[in-house]
Amino acid sequence: MIDIEEILIKHKFKYKKAYGQNFIFDEDILDEIAAAGGADGKRVVEIGAGGGSLSRAIAKRAETLLAFEIDETLFPVLEETLHEFDNVLLFSNNVLELGIDTVDMMVGGPYVVIANLPYYITTPLIFLFLRSEMCSSITCLVQKEVADRICATSGSDFGALSASVQAVATPTKIRDIKSWEFTPMPDVDSTLIRLDRIDGAFLTDNLDAFIKLCFAQKRKTLVNNLTAAGINKQDVLSALESLGFAANSRAEELGAVNIRLLGEKLGKA
């Protein structure tokens, strides 16, 4: 048993708000996250290793853990907290700058993502890994309101973010985690979610852009939104009809998978 908080103090670590550093030290919660992410016997990618608390929980289960941490002041801490594990590889790279093709090459095989994501780059990181054909699932902590939007299938929360995720993955809420479980304590609660990629589906720039067009003005019909973007009206009407939807349908009425199919029929996804 090691005390990561004591190790952070020993190394005179200062939490940096700019990096969205809010760590969890409760080992029961950490093990639950690792288990929910399906770490057992898998290659795992972790974004934001922090002090290594979640990294340890993952490493106990995983075949290999590739942990990315951009705050290099944490590396002496991580070397101490993870010294007993020979299945952990640490990287200081920013994965958003690397790009998904490079990350996939570094991992070298099928993998899952398990992470306590920094709030300020949650969506870009999720979208990055939804673009990978090698990443089968993403299990991560996000702000509760973001989780609500990602998992929404109708109502005001269902929008471009929900559709972009659900077009290529099935989201599941695992559990809420209160703000006081984090150090330092953030202003909002978090939710642990898991996104399981739909076989054969992955997010492309074209699909992402098409979904944004569909939701450009939520109160407008799909026909109006898409023709305003220069797509032939008759083509949109024909594609909607072939999917069994009326000419006055709005994006939220189709749902994520049908929006993807609509984009494919129009040659835009």
Buried (B, 14 or more C-beta within 10 A) or exposed (E): EBEBBEBBEEBEBEBEEEBBBBBBBEEEBBBBBBBBBBBEEBBBBBBBBBBBBBBBBBBBBBBBBBBBBBBEEBBEBBEBBBEEBEBBEBBEEEBBEBEBEEBBEBBEEEBBBBBBBBBEBBBEBBBBBBBBEBBBBBBBBBBBEBBBBBBBEEEEBBBBBBBBBBBBBBBBBBEEBEBEBBBEEBEEBBBBBBBBBBEEBBBBEEBBBBBBBBBBEBEBBBBBBBBEBEBEEEBBBEBBEEBEBEEEBBBBBBBBBBBBBBBBBBEBB
